[in-house]
Amino acid sequence: MTDVPFFSLARAHAELRPQLDAAIARVIDSNRLIMGRELSAFEQAFAEACGVRHAIGTGNGLDAISLILRALGIGPGDEVIVPGHTFVATWLAVSQLGATIVPADIEPDSFNLDPEAVAAAITPRSRAVIAVHLYGQPARADRLGELCRRHGLAFIEDAAQAHGSRYHGRPAGSLGLAAAFSFYPTKNLGALGDGGAVTTDDPAIAERVRLLGNYGSRAKYEHEESGVNSRLDELQAALLGAKLPGLTAKNARRRAIAAELSRGLAGIPDLVLPHVVPGAEPVWHLYVVRHPLRDALKAALEGAGIGTLIHYPLPPHRQALYAGTALGRLSLPHSEAASREVLSLPLWPEMTDAEVEEVVARTRAAAENLAGRRTRRAC
């Protein structure tokens, strides 16, 4: 019996080793390590892939969200609506600017922002909505975008897990006023270190993001604002440029694996499989199931040699950093239920068909065994 890891970069890097080595050599030979040709070329290519006019490289995904908010002038006294179930970076970007986090609960089937919950959260102080395309599935951008237009709010995408996904034919990164991407190594498009980007069709936002991410400077030693140092370096830009042409094929493989998992795991009592929102074309950054005995299922799979992770075991409003605030006293029932029940199964594009079959077989056996135990207890 062969173990199946939750994720591995080894095969992906082996496939692309000649291109990655060439990219590294090109940067070393150029002697230009910051803000050079590699960054410009990648920004142009990534903007085209996202269907927008502008892409600006940043140091990481958190900085990408923060720079969008700063470019919009959001700060103390302003409210920003965020999902209750997401990685904490979505919240940190708001709180670090002194703005007020307003969480809205999620749809229990898609794990993304519930437009009705967002509508109920809007107040006269609301300035923006950040919709996370969680696990690689686009949020309901049509309904959320319309809400934002109606109330004069900025609609921002957190697309850190959604490189190449589409909603009603439009790419993630082009669905709102601006979008934030992460290139953390495990993302669908991952660097060999940290990195991020902002995409937008708005030239004013693009200009301000670029300015603020470069010490508030357009020209060397001339500083117009209090900016930060958040730039995608030449090496990571070159490596991402080597990986970008293969993103569509890698995402297609992810979709094929997700389809096999869904077919093979259908009909098991208590095991809730991912739901695809109508009009969405997910890229399956993660394949996330739900189970009322999640921890027992995770333990059984680990014992059977199947790697799993939990995304995310503790919602942001239950994290220690918000415990002493009003956020820590909130009730977000769908977000809290998700944190107790979600389990991510292995899905990465270099998995073999045999490994996918093993994940199906051992997950089915573990889940059916748990269902049998619950039935026996009920009797």
C-alpha positions as CSV (number, residue, x, y, z in Angstrom):
1,M,0.0,0.0,0.0
2,T,1.5,3.3,-1.1
3,D,1.0,6.4,1.0
4,V,-0.5,9.5,-0.8
5,P,0.8,12.8,0.6
6,F,-1.5,15.7,0.9
7,F,0.6,17.8,-1.5
8,S,4.1,17.6,-3.2
9,L,6.0,20.0,-5.3
10,A,8.8,17.6,-6.2
11,R,7.2,16.3,-9.4
12,A,6.1,19.7,-10.6
13,H,9.7,21.1,-10.1
14,A,11.2,18.1,-11.8
15,E,9.0,18.6,-14.9
16,L,9.9,22.3,-15.1
17,R,13.5,22.1,-14.0
18,P,15.1,23.2,-17.3
19,Q,12.8,26.2,-17.5
20,L,13.3,27.1,-13.8
21,D,17.1,26.7,-14.1
22,A,17.0,29.0,-17.2
23,A,15.0,31.6,-15.4
24,I,17.3,31.6,-12.5
25,A,20.4,31.9,-14.8
26,R,18.8,34.7,-16.7
27,V,18.3,36.8,-13.6
28,I,21.8,36.1,-12.3
29,D,23.3,37.0,-15.6
30,S,21.2,40.2,-15.8
31,N,22.6,41.6,-12.5
32,R,19.2,43.3,-12.2
33,L,17.5,41.7,-9.1
34,I,14.7,44.2,-8.3
35,M,12.1,45.9,-10.7
36,G,13.6,44.9,-14.0
37,R,12.5,43.2,-17.2
38,E,11.4,39.9,-15.6
39,L,8.9,41.7,-13.4
40,S,7.6,43.8,-16.3
41,A,7.2,40.8,-18.5
42,F,5.4,38.7,-15.9
43,E,3.1,41.6,-14.9
44,Q,2.0,42.0,-18.5
45,A,1.5,38.3,-19.0
46,F,-0.4,37.9,-15.8
47,A,-2.7,40.9,-16.6
48,E,-3.5,39.3,-19.9
49,A,-4.2,35.9,-18.2
50,C,-6.7,37.7,-15.8
51,G,-8.3,39.7,-18.6
52,V,-7.3,43.1,-17.2
53,R,-5.0,46.0,-18.2
54,H,-2.9,46.1,-15.1
55,A,-1.0,43.7,-12.8
56,I,1.4,44.9,-10.1
57,G,3.7,42.5,-8.4
58,T,3.8,42.6,-4.6
59,G,5.7,40.9,-1.8
60,N,2.9,38.6,-0.8
61,G,-0.8,38.1,-0.9
62,L,-1.5,40.0,2.4
63,D,0.3,43.0,1.1
64,A,-1.7,42.8,-2.1
65,I,-5.0,43.2,-0.1
66,S,-3.5,45.9,2.1
67,L,-2.3,48.0,-0.9
68,I,-5.7,47.8,-2.6
69,L,-7.3,49.1,0.6
70,R,-4.7,51.8,1.0
71,A,-5.0,52.8,-2.6
72,L,-8.8,53.4,-2.0
73,G,-8.0,55.5,1.0
74,I,-9.7,53.1,3.5
75,G,-8.6,53.5,7.1
76,P,-10.0,54.4,10.6
77,G,-13.7,55.0,10.7
78,D,-14.3,52.9,7.5
79,E,-16.0,49.5,7.6
80,V,-15.0,46.6,5.3
81,I,-17.2,43.5,5.0
82,V,-15.2,40.2,4.9
83,P,-16.2,36.5,5.0
84,G,-16.4,34.7,8.4
85,H,-14.6,31.6,7.0
86,T,-11.2,32.4,5.3
87,F,-7.5,32.5,6.0
88,V,-6.8,35.2,8.6
89,A,-4.9,37.4,6.1
90,T,-8.1,38.7,4.6
91,W,-9.0,40.1,8.1
92,L,-5.5,41.3,8.9
93,A,-5.3,43.5,5.9
94,V,-8.3,45.4,7.2
95,S,-7.4,45.6,10.9
96,Q,-3.8,46.6,10.2
97,L,-5.0,49.8,8.4
98,G,-7.2,50.7,11.4
99,A,-10.4,50.1,9.5
100,T,-13.3,48.1,11.1
101,I,-13.8,44.5,10.2
102,V,-17.4,43.6,9.6
103,P,-17.7,39.8,9.1
104,A,-20.6,38.3,7.1
105,D,-21.4,34.6,7.2
106,I,-20.9,32.2,4.4
107,E,-23.0,30.0,2.2
108,P,-22.7,26.5,3.7
109,D,-22.5,24.8,0.3
110,S,-19.9,27.0,-1.4
111,F,-18.0,28.3,1.7
112,N,-18.0,31.8,0.1
113,L,-19.7,35.0,1.1
114,D,-23.4,34.9,1.4
115,P,-24.8,37.9,-0.5
116,E,-27.8,38.1,1.8
117,A,-25.5,38.2,4.8
118,V,-23.5,41.0,3.1
119,A,-26.6,43.0,2.4
120,A,-27.6,42.8,6.1
121,A,-24.1,44.0,7.1
122,I,-24.0,47.2,5.1
123,T,-24.1,50.4,7.1
124,P,-23.5,54.1,6.2
125,R,-19.8,53.5,7.2
126,S,-19.3,50.6,4.8
127,R,-16.6,51.3,2.2
128,A,-15.8,47.9,0.6
129,V,-16.6,44.2,0.4
130,I,-13.8,41.6,0.1
131,A,-15.0,38.4,-1.5
132,V,-12.7,35.4,-1.1
133,H,-12.8,32.9,-3.9
134,L,-12.2,30.2,-1.3
135,Y,-10.7,26.8,-2.3
136,G,-10.6,27.9,-5.9
137,Q,-14.3,28.5,-6.4
138,P,-15.4,32.0,-7.4
139,A,-17.8,33.8,-5.1
140,R,-21.1,35.1,-6.5
141,A,-19.5,38.1,-8.1
142,D,-22.7,39.1,-10.0
143,R,-24.8,39.5,-6.9
144,L,-22.1,40.9,-4.7
145,G,-21.0,43.3,-7.4
146,E,-24.5,44.5,-7.9
147,L,-24.9,45.1,-4.1
148,C,-21.7,47.1,-4.1
149,R,-22.8,49.2,-7.1
150,R,-26.1,49.9,-5.4
151,H,-24.5,51.1,-2.2
152,G,-21.4,52.8,-3.7
153,L,-18.9,50.2,-2.2
154,A,-15.7,48.9,-3.7
155,F,-15.9,45.2,-4.7
156,I,-12.5,43.6,-4.0
157,E,-11.5,40.0,-4.8
158,D,-9.3,38.0,-2.6
159,A,-8.2,35.6,-5.4
160,A,-5.3,34.0,-3.6
161,Q,-6.6,30.5,-4.2
162,A,-8.3,31.1,-7.6
163,H,-5.7,31.6,-10.3
164,G,-7.4,30.7,-13.6
165,S,-10.9,30.3,-12.2
166,R,-13.9,31.9,-14.0
167,Y,-17.3,33.0,-13.1
168,H,-19.8,33.2,-16.0
169,G,-16.9,33.1,-18.4
170,R,-14.9,36.0,-16.8
171,P,-11.6,35.3,-15.1
172,A,-11.0,35.8,-11.4
173,G,-9.0,39.0,-11.1
174,S,-11.4,40.8,-13.4
175,L,-14.6,40.5,-11.5
176,G,-14.3,43.5,-9.2
177,L,-12.6,46.9,-8.9
178,A,-9.3,45.2,-8.0
179,A,-8.1,41.7,-7.0
180,A,-5.4,40.4,-4.7
181,F,-3.4,37.2,-5.6
182,S,-0.9,35.2,-3.6
183,F,1.9,33.2,-5.2
184,Y,2.7,31.2,-2.1
185,P,4.5,28.0,-3.3
186,T,1.5,25.8,-2.9
187,K,-0.9,28.0,-4.9
188,N,-2.1,26.9,-8.3
189,L,0.5,29.4,-9.6
190,G,3.2,29.4,-7.0
191,A,6.6,31.0,-6.7
192,L,9.6,29.4,-5.1
193,G,9.1,31.7,-2.1
194,D,6.6,34.5,-1.3
195,G,5.0,36.7,-3.8
196,G,1.7,38.4,-4.8
197,A,0.0,40.7,-7.2
198,V,-2.8,43.2,-7.6
199,T,-4.9,43.1,-10.8
200,T,-7.2,45.9,-11.9
201,D,-8.6,47.7,-14.9
202,D,-8.5,51.0,-13.1
203,P,-5.3,53.0,-14.0
204,A,-5.6,55.2,-10.9
205,I,-5.7,52.2,-8.6
206,A,-2.8,50.6,-10.4
207,E,-0.7,53.7,-10.2
208,R,-1.3,54.1,-6.4
209,V,-0.7,50.5,-5.7
210,R,2.6,50.6,-7.5
211,L,3.5,53.9,-5.7
212,L,2.6,52.7,-2.2
213,G,4.4,49.4,-2.7
214,N,7.7,51.1,-3.6
215,Y,8.2,53.3,-0.6
216,G,5.7,55.9,-1.9
217,S,8.2,56.7,-4.7
218,R,8.0,57.1,-8.4
219,A,11.6,58.3,-8.9
220,K,14.6,57.2,-6.9
221,Y,15.0,59.2,-3.6
222,E,11.8,61.1,-4.2
223,H,9.0,60.0,-1.9
224,E,5.5,61.4,-2.1
225,E,3.7,59.3,0.5
226,S,4.4,57.0,3.4
227,G,4.7,53.8,1.4
228,V,6.0,50.3,2.2
229,N,8.5,47.9,0.6
230,S,6.4,45.3,-1.1
231,R,7.8,44.3,-4.5
232,L,7.9,41.1,-6.4
233,D,11.6,40.5,-7.0
234,E,13.1,39.6,-10.4
235,L,13.9,36.0,-9.4
236,Q,10.3,35.2,-8.3
237,A,8.9,37.0,-11.3
238,A,11.1,35.0,-13.7
239,L,10.1,31.7,-12.0
240,L,6.4,32.6,-12.1
241,G,6.8,33.6,-15.8
242,A,8.2,30.1,-16.4
243,K,5.2,28.5,-14.7
244,L,2.4,30.7,-16.1
245,P,2.2,29.0,-19.6
246,G,1.4,25.7,-17.9
247,L,-1.3,27.0,-15.6
248,T,-4.3,26.2,-17.9
249,A,-3.2,22.6,-18.3
250,K,-2.5,22.1,-14.6
251,N,-5.9,23.5,-13.7
252,A,-7.5,21.1,-16.3
253,R,-5.7,18.2,-14.5
254,R,-7.1,19.5,-11.2
255,R,-10.6,19.5,-12.6
256,A,-10.2,16.0,-13.9
257,I,-9.0,14.8,-10.5
258,A,-11.9,16.6,-8.7
259,A,-14.3,14.9,-11.1
260,E,-12.9,11.5,-10.2
261,L,-13.0,12.2,-6.5
262,S,-16.6,13.3,-6.7
263,R,-17.6,10.3,-8.8
264,G,-15.9,7.8,-6.5
265,L,-17.1,9.3,-3.2
266,A,-20.7,9.9,-4.2
267,G,-23.4,8.5,-2.0
268,I,-21.5,7.9,1.2
269,P,-23.6,8.7,4.3
270,D,-22.5,11.9,6.2
271,L,-19.8,12.8,3.7
272,V,-20.7,16.0,2.0
273,L,-18.9,16.6,-1.3
274,P,-18.0,20.0,-2.8
275,H,-20.8,22.0,-4.4
276,V,-20.1,23.9,-7.6
277,V,-22.0,27.2,-7.8
278,P,-23.9,27.7,-11.1
279,G,-21.8,29.7,-13.5
280,A,-18.6,29.0,-11.6
281,E,-15.5,27.2,-13.1
282,P,-13.5,26.3,-10.1
283,V,-9.8,25.5,-10.3
284,W,-9.8,23.2,-7.3
285,H,-7.0,24.7,-5.3
286,L,-8.4,22.5,-2.6
287,Y,-10.9,19.6,-2.6
288,V,-12.8,20.1,0.6
289,V,-15.4,17.7,2.0
290,R,-17.5,18.0,5.1
291,H,-18.2,15.3,7.8
292,P,-19.8,15.6,11.2
293,L,-17.0,13.3,12.6
294,R,-14.3,15.2,10.8
295,D,-11.5,14.6,13.3
296,A,-12.3,10.8,13.3
297,L,-12.2,10.7,9.5
298,K,-8.9,12.6,9.4
299,A,-7.4,10.2,11.9
300,A,-8.6,7.2,10.0
301,L,-7.2,8.5,6.7
302,E,-3.9,9.3,8.3
303,G,-3.8,5.8,9.6
304,A,-4.5,4.6,6.1
305,G,-1.6,6.6,4.6
306,I,-3.7,9.4,3.1
307,G,-2.5,12.9,3.9
308,T,-5.1,15.5,4.8
309,L,-5.3,19.1,6.1
310,I,-8.0,21.3,7.6
311,H,-8.7,24.7,6.0
312,Y,-9.4,26.2,8.4
313,P,-9.8,24.8,11.9
314,L,-10.5,28.1,13.7
315,P,-12.4,30.9,12.1
316,P,-10.8,34.4,12.3
317,H,-13.2,35.7,15.0
318,R,-12.2,32.8,17.3
319,Q,-8.5,33.6,16.9
320,A,-6.6,34.9,20.0
321,L,-5.8,38.2,18.4
322,Y,-9.5,39.1,18.2
323,A,-10.6,37.5,21.5
324,G,-10.7,40.7,23.5
325,T,-12.7,42.6,20.9
326,A,-16.3,42.7,19.8
327,L,-15.4,40.4,17.0
328,G,-14.6,37.6,19.5
329,R,-18.2,37.7,20.7
330,L,-19.8,37.3,17.3
331,S,-21.8,34.3,16.3
332,L,-21.3,33.2,12.7
333,P,-23.0,29.8,12.7
334,H,-22.2,28.6,9.1
335,S,-18.5,29.7,9.4
336,E,-18.2,28.0,12.8
337,A,-19.8,24.8,11.5
338,A,-17.5,24.8,8.6
339,S,-14.4,25.0,10.9
340,R,-15.6,21.9,12.7
341,E,-16.5,19.8,9.7
342,V,-14.2,20.7,6.7
343,L,-11.4,18.3,5.6
344,S,-9.2,18.8,2.6
345,L,-8.3,15.7,0.6
346,P,-5.2,15.3,-1.6
347,L,-5.6,17.1,-4.9
348,W,-2.5,18.3,-6.9
349,P,-2.0,18.1,-10.6
350,E,1.0,15.8,-10.6
351,M,-1.0,13.0,-8.8
352,T,-1.1,9.8,-10.7
353,D,-4.4,8.0,-11.6
354,A,-3.4,5.3,-9.2
355,E,-2.9,7.7,-6.4
356,V,-6.3,9.2,-7.1
357,E,-7.8,5.8,-7.0
358,E,-6.2,5.1,-3.6
359,V,-7.6,8.3,-2.2
360,V,-11.1,7.3,-3.3
361,A,-10.8,3.8,-2.1
362,R,-9.4,4.6,1.4
363,T,-11.6,7.6,1.9
364,R,-14.7,5.6,1.0
365,A,-13.7,2.8,3.3
366,A,-13.0,5.2,6.2
367,A,-16.2,7.1,5.8
368,E,-18.4,4.0,5.4
369,N,-16.8,2.6,8.5
370,L,-17.7,5.8,10.4
371,A,-21.2,5.7,9.1
372,G,-21.6,2.0,10.2
373,R,-20.4,2.9,13.7
374,R,-22.9,5.8,13.9
375,T,-25.7,3.4,12.8
376,R,-24.8,0.8,15.4
377,R,-24.7,3.4,18.1
378,A,-28.1,4.7,17.0
379,C,-29.5,1.1,17.4
